[in-house]
Amino acid sequence: MTKSESTGYDYDVVISGASLAGSAAAILLARRGVRVALLERRSDPEAYKVLCTHSITANAYPVLDELGLIPALENAGAVRNEARWYTRWGWIQPKAAPTGPELPYAYNIRRSTLDPLIRSSAAQTPGVDLLLGHHVTGLVREAGRTLGVRVSTPQGEREIRARLVVGADGKDSDVAKFAEVPTRQYENMRFGYLAHFRNLPLPGGIGQTWFLEPDMAYAFPNDDGVTVLAVLPDKKRLPEFREDLEGSFLKFVRALPEAPPIDSAERITKIIGTVNYPLISRDPTAPGVALIGDAALTGDPLWGVGCGWALESAQWLAEAVAPAAAGRGDLDRSLAAYSRTHRRRLRGHQNLAVDFAKARPLNPGERLMFSAAARDESMARHMYFFGSRLIGPLRFLSPVALAKASAVNFKHRGSAVPPANLSRTGS
């Protein structure tokens, strides 16, 4: 694209990172009349993120719908992500109300399917130039403001000037680093490993999560008959996994209450994971810069919220800044509006996740809500809406909800705890 003589910019917006957040933002901005350079450091258009929950929470369904991706996801075999959760009080099994609509959903789909799909959609969107093999090596800055990026390309170094630079480049964001955005990092006292299995039956064919206090595990069915199975133990158990990763992983899964029958399934990937996955929060904006997805906020992978928040933050940004990014408004005011939305929608969720990442047992409020949800269908639906990030912590733990949970538990006082032994994974 030829640089505009009237603006001095090559593009209105340059986005670093062409995975979920970056590709979604590029599509949504371009549809609003913004000229976008979408940079991806990898040269392969089929590249994808490997270490992921491979789940999009229901809060992001409206974004998928606006992007026009729902038919393509369904055709690709994406699985609607219903869920049930194991607790010391038994299973929490959300179901639609007898006279109500079905529960909201989004999809479980492997990133090897999802990433190329959304990147291809971005590349085909008028107004988006997908530039593969372009790695941001620095920012163009004048008077404390970012006005573009310096990039390494297959053809050599180049400079791309734009009104706005968007960092969609993950938790280790180079854009955030070069813009000197402060980073707040919180230790995660769990580590995680996952593997993909084919022909692994799950009750009802729906996702399972185990709250084992403090250990965690989940099994999410995905496209093409593949299930992602992950374990997230307390770091106190790290030595045994370091000594024998495969043996420890399989032993952990076999000991789960109502464990998935992994011995009769086909494991089709290696066991992969990470020992240290901190929770990261950054200011989502700086002068001439916006951060979306994991670059702005990296949650705890056990909640499976990263993909959904990546898509939502892309939408919030496009809605807030599109006119100004195209030269028809005050960009700083638009960025401030995006920042307020990001904080208002996600800060409470992240604060709870940071606390839970301490690998502690459930606190009194959580015990109240979880036990009620295991005993009452309406409370199970309430927890489902929170787990799907369709409601925030204040509504989840509202006085009305707490009172109802207390009433449910009072009605069931004296009920025996199910016989499944929560300590089995440590045996």
Secondary structure in CASP SS format (residue, H / E / C, confidence):
PFRMAT SS
TARGET T0000
AUTHOR 0000-0000-0000
METHOD secondary structure of the structure
MODEL  1
M C 1.00
T C 1.00
K C 1.00
S C 1.00
E C 1.00
S C 1.00
T C 1.00
G C 1.00
Y C 1.00
D C 1.00
Y E 1.00
D E 1.00
V E 1.00
V E 1.00
I E 1.00
S E 1.00
G C 1.00
A C 1.00
S C 1.00
L H 1.00
A H 1.00
G H 1.00
S H 1.00
A H 1.00
A H 1.00
A H 1.00
I H 1.00
L H 1.00
L H 1.00
A H 1.00
R C 1.00
R C 1.00
G C 1.00
V C 1.00
R C 1.00
V E 1.00
A E 1.00
L E 1.00
L E 1.00
E E 1.00
R C 1.00
R C 1.00
S C 1.00
D C 1.00
P C 1.00
E C 1.00
A C 1.00
Y C 1.00
K C 1.00
V C 1.00
L C 1.00
C C 1.00
T C 1.00
H C 1.00
S E 1.00
I E 1.00
T C 1.00
A H 1.00
N H 1.00
A H 1.00
Y H 1.00
P H 1.00
V H 1.00
L H 1.00
D H 1.00
E H 1.00
L H 1.00
G C 1.00
L C 1.00
I H 1.00
P H 1.00
A H 1.00
L H 1.00
E H 1.00
N H 1.00
A C 1.00
G C 1.00
A C 1.00
V E 1.00
R E 1.00
N C 1.00
E C 1.00
A E 1.00
R E 1.00
W E 1.00
Y E 1.00
T E 1.00
R C 1.00
W C 1.00
G E 1.00
W E 1.00
I E 1.00
Q C 1.00
P C 1.00
K C 1.00
A C 1.00
A C 1.00
P C 1.00
T C 1.00
G C 1.00
P C 1.00
E C 1.00
L C 1.00
P C 1.00
Y C 1.00
A C 1.00
Y E 1.00
N E 1.00
I C 1.00
R C 1.00
R H 1.00
S H 1.00
T H 1.00
L H 1.00
D H 1.00
P H 1.00
L H 1.00
I H 1.00
R H 1.00
S H 1.00
S H 1.00
A H 1.00
A H 1.00
Q C 1.00
T C 1.00
P C 1.00
G C 1.00
V E 1.00
D E 1.00
L E 1.00
L E 1.00
L E 1.00
G C 1.00
H C 1.00
H E 1.00
V E 1.00
T E 1.00
G E 1.00
L E 1.00
V E 1.00
R E 1.00
E E 1.00
A C 1.00
G C 1.00
R E 1.00
T E 1.00
L E 1.00
G E 1.00
V E 1.00
R E 1.00
V E 1.00
S E 1.00
T E 1.00
P C 1.00
Q C 1.00
G E 1.00
E E 1.00
R E 1.00
E E 1.00
I E 1.00
R E 1.00
A E 1.00
R E 1.00
L E 1.00
V E 1.00
V E 1.00
G E 1.00
A C 1.00
D C 1.00
G C 1.00
K C 1.00
D C 1.00
S C 1.00
D H 1.00
V H 1.00
A H 1.00
K H 1.00
F H 1.00
A C 1.00
E C 1.00
V C 1.00
P C 1.00
T E 1.00
R E 1.00
Q E 1.00
Y E 1.00
E C 1.00
N C 1.00
M C 1.00
R E 1.00
F C 1.00
G E 1.00
Y E 1.00
L E 1.00
A E 1.00
H E 1.00
F E 1.00
R E 1.00
N C 1.00
L C 1.00
P C 1.00
L C 1.00
P H 1.00
G H 1.00
G H 1.00
I C 1.00
G E 1.00
Q E 1.00
T E 1.00
W E 1.00
F E 1.00
L C 1.00
E C 1.00
P C 1.00
D C 1.00
M E 1.00
A E 1.00
Y E 1.00
A E 1.00
F E 1.00
P E 1.00
N C 1.00
D H 1.00
D H 1.00
G H 1.00
V E 1.00
T E 1.00
V E 1.00
L E 1.00
A E 1.00
V E 1.00
L E 1.00
P C 1.00
D E 1.00
K H 1.00
K H 1.00
R H 1.00
L H 1.00
P H 1.00
E H 1.00
F H 1.00
R H 1.00
E H 1.00
D C 1.00
L H 1.00
E H 1.00
G H 1.00
S H 1.00
F H 1.00
L H 1.00
K H 1.00
F H 1.00
V H 1.00
R H 1.00
A C 1.00
L C 1.00
P C 1.00
E C 1.00
A C 1.00
P C 1.00
P C 1.00
I H 1.00
D H 1.00
S H 1.00
A C 1.00
E E 1.00
R E 1.00
I C 1.00
T C 1.00
K C 1.00
I C 1.00
I E 1.00
G E 1.00
T E 1.00
V C 1.00
N C 1.00
Y C 1.00
P C 1.00
L E 1.00
I E 1.00
S E 1.00
R E 1.00
D C 1.00
P C 1.00
T E 1.00
A E 1.00
P C 1.00
G C 1.00
V E 1.00
A E 1.00
L E 1.00
I C 1.00
G H 1.00
D H 1.00
A H 1.00
A C 1.00
L E 1.00
T E 1.00
G C 1.00
D C 1.00
P H 1.00
L H 1.00
W H 1.00
G C 1.00
V C 1.00
G H 1.00
C H 1.00
G H 1.00
W H 1.00
A H 1.00
L H 1.00
E H 1.00
S H 1.00
A H 1.00
Q H 1.00
W H 1.00
L H 1.00
A H 1.00
E H 1.00
A H 1.00
V H 1.00
A H 1.00
P H 1.00
A H 1.00
A H 1.00
A C 1.00
G C 1.00
R C 1.00
G C 1.00
D C 1.00
L H 1.00
D H 1.00
R H 1.00
S H 1.00
L H 1.00
A H 1.00
A H 1.00
Y H 1.00
S H 1.00
R H 1.00
T H 1.00
H H 1.00
R H 1.00
R H 1.00
R H 1.00
L H 1.00
R H 1.00
G H 1.00
H H 1.00
Q H 1.00
N H 1.00
L H 1.00
A H 1.00
V H 1.00
D H 1.00
F H 1.00
A C 1.00
K C 1.00
A C 1.00
R C 1.00
P C 1.00
L C 1.00
N C 1.00
P H 1.00
G H 1.00
E H 1.00
R H 1.00
L H 1.00
M H 1.00
F H 1.00
S H 1.00
A H 1.00
A H 1.00
A H 1.00
R H 1.00
D C 1.00
E H 1.00
S H 1.00
M H 1.00
A H 1.00
R H 1.00
H H 1.00
M H 1.00
Y H 1.00
F H 1.00
F H 1.00
G H 1.00
S C 1.00
R C 1.00
L C 1.00
I C 1.00
G C 1.00
P H 1.00
L H 1.00
R H 1.00
F H 1.00
L C 1.00
S C 1.00
P H 1.00
V H 1.00
A H 1.00
L H 1.00
A H 1.00
K H 1.00
A H 1.00
S H 1.00
A H 1.00
V H 1.00
N H 1.00
F H 1.00
K H 1.00
H C 1.00
R C 1.00
G C 1.00
S C 1.00
A C 1.00
V C 1.00
P C 1.00
P C 1.00
A C 1.00
N C 1.00
L C 1.00
S C 1.00
R H 1.00
T H 1.00
G H 1.00
S C 1.00
END
